[in-house]
């Protein structure tokens, strides 16, 4: 497990712990759903760098954390693969729209 992946997993695990704490405190579903966005944001950060080199076991571990967050919030979260695809598409779109980007001609 590389350090970037390990760092993301620790952050997501901490966020899920906080989600559990919020649920036990009987906070509103709206607050739980807004905190769910934080979990997705943590996963989105840096996924383009570490996802391709992440082991199958590492991906499964992160997916389990996502599933735990889903069960706590009773809301659907995108899978790790879906987050990766969305980030790739967003990055490619940004490159194609920026004519001064060095990789623009590749698209």
C-alpha angles and dihedrals in degrees: 000000000000121000097249091054092044091050092051092047091052091050093048092047090052090049091051090050088054090049089055090050091051092049092051088052088056095237118172121282088239091062091048090052093050090051088050086067088061090057091051091046092054090051092047093053109093096352091128089060103045107024097081092051095042115115122238089249090052092050091048091050092052091045090054089054089051091050090050090052089050092053092048095050098033087226132116116253122193116256120253089254091052092050090051093049092048092050092048091050092047091050093047091049091051091050094049092050093050107074091187093057111113092228096047093102090059092070 
